[in-house]
Amino acid sequence: MKRISCILSFYLLFGTSSLFAQTEDDGPATIFDALQENKAGKGTVVVHQPDELRRMVGVRLSGENVEKTDSTTYLKVEGFRAQVFSGNNQRKSKDEAFSKEKEIKELFPDVPTYVTYNAPFWKLHVGDFRTHEEAYHLQRLLMEAFPAYKKEMYIVKEEVNIPLN
């Protein structure tokens, strides 16, 4: 038992200096670097792992995939949404998309909705999900709540906003 504690002490004393030797020039900060940052009033975390493992773990996302609003930060990634409406009638489709959006917002106020126009189509997409299964679950709820929309609903793959805070 003494031998194990001696070895641990050795690594703690001499191993940590190499962990803090990485500079910003070596590349983007990883989760390990973020854990080991010294912050006033916080504890100290020491992570021991081989360099191969450090290289295998994902790098923190840069600002290109992160979008900030007044109160929330979003990660923009490939994901899925339920398409509730798509129409190309020049006179009616815009009003119909916004009308359906309003109806959905009344029953599902916390679910994000997106009305878009990509000539000649007005579309209404609902939700931000990482997996097809999550989007499908919402689609089933929407079909139960709005049976009239059932035949034109399906899951679409597109860039979604995942809240980070």
C-alpha positions as MATLAB code, in Angstrom:
seq = 'MKRISCILSFYLLFGTSSLFAQTEDDGPATIFDALQENKAGKGTVVVHQPDELRRMVGVRLSGENVEKTDSTTYLKVEGFRAQVFSGNNQRKSKDEAFSKEKEIKELFPDVPTYVTYNAPFWKLHVGDFRTHEEAYHLQRLLMEAFPAYKKEMYIVKEEVNIPLN';
ca = [
       0.000    0.000    0.000;
       2.883    2.360    0.805;
       4.386    1.650   -2.578;
       1.177    2.689   -4.396;
       0.881    5.911   -2.416;
       4.583    6.650   -3.095;
       4.042    6.180   -6.834;
       0.912    8.338   -6.757;
       2.758   11.075   -4.892;
       5.583   10.932   -7.424;
       3.164   11.364  -10.329;
       1.286   14.142   -8.608;
       4.479   16.053   -7.864;
       6.356   15.552  -11.110;
       3.638   14.557  -13.585;
       1.572   17.724  -13.297;
       4.310   20.021  -14.563;
       4.209   18.339  -17.979;
       0.424   18.637  -18.122;
       0.563   22.407  -17.820;
       3.317   22.752  -20.408;
       0.882   22.917  -23.314;
       0.534   26.386  -24.776;
      -2.164   27.900  -26.945;
       0.169   27.550  -29.935;
      -0.023   23.747  -29.631;
      -3.616   23.805  -30.887;
      -7.128   24.250  -29.577;
      -7.907   23.524  -25.948;
      -9.414   20.133  -25.163;
     -11.759   19.202  -22.368;
      -8.734   18.075  -20.365;
      -7.206   21.556  -20.575;
     -10.493   23.130  -19.519;
     -10.716   20.808  -16.509;
      -7.192   21.649  -15.406;
      -7.543   25.446  -15.568;
      -6.680   27.126  -12.281;
      -9.581   29.253  -11.115;
      -9.757   31.200   -7.891;
     -11.979   29.536   -5.320;
     -12.167   26.279   -7.279;
     -10.437   22.984   -6.666;
      -7.604   21.577   -8.718;
      -8.126   18.764  -11.216;
      -5.243   16.684  -12.503;
      -5.854   14.380  -15.469;
      -3.392   11.582  -16.215;
      -3.666    9.854  -19.572;
      -1.387    8.903  -22.460;
      -0.869   11.414  -25.266;
      -2.617    9.006  -27.652;
      -5.789    9.243  -25.596;
      -5.554   13.034  -25.436;
      -5.382   13.174  -29.259;
      -8.352   10.800  -29.621;
     -10.699   12.920  -27.511;
     -12.635   15.618  -29.365;
     -11.462   19.187  -29.465;
     -13.630   22.011  -28.121;
     -15.897   23.453  -30.759;
     -14.823   26.712  -32.275;
     -17.052   29.735  -32.671;
     -18.208   28.636  -36.123;
     -20.606   26.026  -34.675;
     -21.775   28.113  -31.733;
     -24.389   30.852  -31.936;
     -25.261   33.150  -29.042;
     -28.505   35.012  -28.462;
     -29.419   37.291  -25.564;
     -30.079   34.496  -23.081;
     -29.029   31.225  -24.741;
     -26.055   29.706  -26.514;
     -26.777   27.188  -29.280;
     -24.680   24.530  -30.925;
     -25.458   24.311  -34.655;
     -25.167   20.690  -35.809;
     -26.747   18.305  -38.300;
     -29.974   16.987  -36.851;
     -33.658   16.448  -37.510;
     -36.949   18.359  -37.487;
     -40.550   17.459  -38.215;
     -41.847   19.124  -41.360;
     -45.485   19.990  -40.774;
     -46.277   22.043  -43.865;
     -44.925   22.719  -47.332;
     -46.815   24.700  -49.922;
     -46.123   26.588  -53.137;
     -49.386   28.451  -53.624;
     -48.210   32.064  -54.016;
     -51.311   33.524  -52.363;
     -52.093   31.108  -49.546;
     -48.982   29.207  -48.465;
     -47.337   31.963  -46.419;
     -50.491   32.602  -44.392;
     -51.099   28.880  -43.967;
     -47.548   28.263  -42.687;
     -47.820   31.041  -40.097;
     -51.342   29.949  -39.119;
     -50.197   26.379  -38.475;
     -47.168   27.673  -36.587;
     -49.490   29.649  -34.289;
     -51.673   26.580  -33.640;
     -48.645   24.440  -32.798;
     -47.194   27.117  -30.505;
     -50.467   27.163  -28.527;
     -50.219   23.440  -27.682;
     -46.411   23.116  -27.643;
     -45.055   26.503  -26.476;
     -41.564   25.186  -25.641;
     -40.938   23.549  -29.013;
     -39.143   25.793  -31.530;
     -40.820   26.375  -34.897;
     -39.293   27.633  -38.140;
     -41.191   29.100  -41.086;
     -38.931   29.393  -44.131;
     -39.293   30.417  -47.735;
     -37.166   28.748  -50.390;
     -38.721   29.702  -53.727;
     -41.367   28.624  -54.508;
     -42.062   26.781  -51.217;
     -43.147   27.998  -47.787;
     -42.275   25.394  -45.144;
     -42.949   24.909  -41.451;
     -40.429   22.819  -39.519;
     -40.801   22.012  -35.836;
     -38.216   21.027  -33.215;
     -34.442   20.687  -32.922;
     -33.328   17.105  -32.428;
     -30.010   15.257  -32.628;
     -31.621   11.935  -33.560;
     -34.302   10.783  -35.952;
     -36.049    8.962  -33.081;
     -36.508   12.171  -31.065;
     -37.958   13.962  -34.085;
     -40.220   10.990  -34.809;
     -41.559   11.099  -31.242;
     -42.520   14.764  -31.709;
     -44.057   13.957  -35.088;
     -46.304   11.331  -33.450;
     -47.391   13.877  -30.808;
     -48.152   16.418  -33.527;
     -50.139   13.849  -35.524;
     -52.263   13.077  -32.468;
     -52.840   16.777  -31.748;
     -53.429   17.783  -35.393;
     -54.840   14.837  -37.378;
     -55.580   17.099  -40.356;
     -51.820   17.731  -40.839;
     -50.961   14.023  -40.683;
     -50.578   13.281  -44.404;
     -48.014   15.995  -45.084;
     -45.806   15.461  -41.995;
     -42.421   13.815  -42.218;
     -38.924   14.047  -40.745;
     -36.298   16.208  -42.468;
     -32.558   16.338  -41.908;
     -31.050   19.805  -41.552;
     -28.901   22.017  -39.351;
     -30.515   22.355  -35.921;
     -29.921   24.489  -32.819;
     -29.108   22.535  -29.656;
     -29.185   24.717  -26.498;
     -25.969   24.572  -24.472;
     -27.125   26.309  -21.263;
];
